[in-house]
Structure formats: structure tokens, C-alpha cells
Amino acid sequence: MKKYITFLLATFIFSCKSVPENQQITVASGGGITGVWHEYTLKADGQLLHKASNVDSSEVVKTLSKSKTKDFFKQIEALKLNEKEAGEPGNMSYTVQFSERKKFAHKVQWGDTKMPADSVKTFYDSFMALMK
């Protein structure tokens, strides 16, 4: 019985693990006629920032709850972007990137003609749904 309680307690403690402070998720799209890129970055603290390539500063769009933020970080870790092909940009290009300052930056980019794995596209779509 003690082993069972210890296991449950350990599981609870590890499931409450927070997202490392320097990690971030960046989802972007751009190109086309205007050439403007829109980049959305989710920080570990839940802040969702927007930066357009034709503007010098970024703005906070919203702040996500801790649980929603952890969900997105769990999803992107599960994608294992470091094992996916980098992809090729097109006229309109899209990117999903998971990074931690100078430690790592895993990025997948694609254009309209060469789509990424379904899991990456699904993640991109669910992330962009936050903007609505």
C-alpha cells in the first residue's frame, strides 16, 4: 500500500512540473504579395506575443492559463520537431518552432506545395485557433 501511495505522490509531483522558463513556441506565416510575416510566440509564463515583420515591436495578444500553456508545450515536445525534415518554403510559408535560447531550436517550415506531417499541421491549426 505504501508503494502505491508513493507512486501516486511521485506521479502527481512530476505531472506538476512547470515549463522551463526559457522555452518558447513560435508559429509563423508569411510571404505572398506583401512579404509580411506574422509571428506568434508562446512564452513559458503563458504570454502570447505577436510580431509582424513590418513593425519594430511585438505586442502581447493574451495570456494563457498555466494548464493551457503546459498542454501546448507537451504537444510540441511530442511532435519531436528535431526528427522531422526542415521543409521548404513556398510563396506563402508556414513555420512551427520549439526553442530554448541557445540550447536548441527545432523548426519545421513548409509552403503550399509541400505539406508537413499531419501532426505538425494539426498543431499549427490548433495554435492559430488561439488568435480567434
N, C-alpha and C positions, 0 to 999 in steps of 0.2 A: 504494500500500500504506500509506503514511504517513497519507493522508487517512482510510483505512478504520480504522486503529488510533486516530487522533484522534477519529473519530466514535464508536467503541465506548467510548473512555475518557470522552468527554463524556456519552454516554448513561448510563453507569454512575454518574457523579458526580451527574447530575440525578435519577436514579432513587433515589438515597440521600437525597434532600432530606428533612429532617425536617419534622414538622408544626409550624407556628408555635406558640410557647409559649402564647399567649393564646386560641387557638381551642378550641372545645368543641362537642360534640354533646349535645343534650338530647332525650330521648324521654320522654313522659309520658302518663299516662292517669288519668282520674278522673271524679268526678261520681256519678251514680246516687243510691241511697238514702242512703249515708253522706256523700257530698260530698267524700270524701277523694281527694286527688291523690297519685299516686306518680310521682316524677320521677327519672330516671336520667341522669346526666351523665358523659360520657366526656371526660376531660381529655387534653391533648396528650401528657402523660407516661404515659398508659395507665391511670391510676386511674379506676375506675368507681365513682361515688358514687350513693347512694340517699337521697332526701329525701321524707318523707311530709308532707303539708300539716298534719297534726295533731301533728307533732313539731317541736321547735325546731332540732334539729341534723341534719346529714347524716352518713352513715357510708360508709366505703369497703367496697364489696362484694367487689371483687377488683381485681387489676392485670393488664391485658392485655399481651401481648408487644408489642414495638415493631412487628413486622410486622403483627400483627392490628390494632393501633391505626391504622397507616398505611392499611391496607385499608379500614377504616371511614371514615376521612377522605377517601380517594379516592372511595369510593362516594357519600358525601354531597355532595361537590363536583360529582360527575357528575349528581346529581339536579337541580341548578340551582334550588334552592328559591326563589330570588329571582324566578324566572319563572313560578312556579306560583301559583294562586289561594290566598288565605289560608284559605278554607274557613269552615264554620260549625260551631260546637259543637252538641252534642246533649245528651240526658240523660246518656249516657256519651260522653266526648270523649277524643280522642287527639291528640297533637302530636308533630311532629318539628321540631327547631330546630337550625340551624347558626349559630354566632355567634363573634365575636371582640371581646370587651369593647365599647368604644364605637365600633369601626369599622363593624360591621354585625351584624344579627340577622335571619336569614331563617327564617320559621316557617310551617308548614302545619298547620292544625288541622281536624279533622273529627269528625262524630258518626256514629251508626249509620245515619242515613238518607242522608247524602251522603258517599260514599267518595272518597278522593283518587285520584290517578293510581296505576296498578298498581305502578309503580316505587317510589313513596313507601310504599305498603302493604307491599311486599316488604322494603324497607329496615327498616321498623318491626318486622316479624316477625323478621327475622334479628337485629336488635339485641336485641329482647326475649328471643330464644333464649339469649342470654348469661346470663340470670338463672337458668336451669335448672341 
